[in-house]
Amino acid sequence: MTEKYFTVDAALLQELGERLIGRPHIAVAELIKNAYDADANTCEVVLEDNRITISDNGEGMDENTFTSLYLRLGTQHKRDAMTSKRLGRPLTGAKGVGRLAT
């Protein structure tokens, strides 16, 4: 038998995001935690009419990290690494789904 793979509809990501993240303030907190995990010294949250902008000066990701870690839902990377690269902060991620907050 040849290998078979699951495919995922965008509706599943929305469903998971809503169930696991739940409320808007939790989603904002998840994004701020990502800034902390990226060793940001500053994280700015701007509230406008129908928009929330969160920006930080954290480490960012190269293409390989983006592809192998960020795009892989449920990754255990933060559990395995335990601390951030530059500042040695304890990483806040647990389930690997915080990216669904967006």
C-alpha positions in Angstrom: 0.0 0.0 0.0 1.3 3.4 -0.8 1.6 6.1 1.9 -1.5 8.1 2.6 -1.6 11.5 4.3 -4.3 13.5 6.0 -5.3 16.7 4.4 -6.7 19.6 6.4 -9.3 22.1 5.5 -9.0 25.7 6.9 -12.2 25.2 8.8 -10.4 22.7 11.1 -7.8 25.2 12.0 -10.5 27.7 12.8 -12.3 25.1 14.9 -9.2 24.2 16.8 -8.2 27.8 17.3 -11.6 28.7 18.7 -11.8 25.6 21.0 -8.2 25.8 22.2 -7.7 29.5 22.4 -11.4 30.4 23.2 -11.5 34.1 23.9 -9.9 37.2 22.2 -7.9 38.1 25.3 -6.4 34.7 25.4 -5.4 35.0 21.8 -3.7 38.3 22.5 -1.9 36.7 25.5 -0.7 33.8 23.3 0.9 36.3 20.8 2.6 38.2 23.6 3.9 35.0 25.0 5.4 34.3 21.6 7.3 37.6 21.8 8.6 36.6 25.2 9.7 33.2 23.9 11.5 35.0 21.0 13.6 37.0 23.5 11.9 40.3 22.7 12.9 43.2 24.9 9.8 45.1 23.8 6.3 44.1 22.7 3.8 46.7 21.6 0.1 46.1 21.5 -1.9 48.7 19.5 -5.7 48.7 19.7 -7.5 50.4 16.9 -11.2 50.4 15.8 -11.3 46.9 14.2 -7.7 45.9 14.5 -5.1 44.8 17.0 -1.5 45.0 16.0 1.2 43.2 18.1 4.8 43.8 17.2 8.0 43.0 19.0 11.8 43.0 18.5 12.3 39.3 19.1 14.6 36.9 17.3 12.3 36.0 14.5 12.6 32.8 12.4 14.6 31.7 9.4 12.8 29.8 6.6 13.8 26.4 8.0 12.5 27.2 11.5 9.3 28.6 10.0 8.7 25.5 8.0 9.8 22.8 10.4 8.5 24.3 13.7 5.9 27.1 13.1 4.0 25.3 10.4 3.9 22.0 12.3 0.9 22.1 14.6 1.4 20.4 17.9 5.2 20.5 17.9 6.9 19.7 21.2 9.8 22.1 20.4 9.2 24.4 23.4 8.9 21.5 25.8 12.1 20.0 24.4 14.2 23.2 24.3 12.8 24.5 27.6 14.6 27.9 27.4 15.0 30.6 24.8 18.2 30.8 22.8 19.6 34.2 23.7 18.2 35.1 27.2 17.6 31.6 28.5 14.0 32.4 29.5 11.7 29.5 30.3 9.6 28.9 27.2 5.9 29.4 27.7 4.5 27.0 25.0 2.9 23.8 26.0 0.5 22.4 23.3 2.0 23.7 20.1 -1.2 25.4 19.0 -0.7 29.0 20.1 -0.1 30.1 16.5 -3.8 29.4 15.9 -4.5 32.5 18.0 -4.0 34.5 14.9 
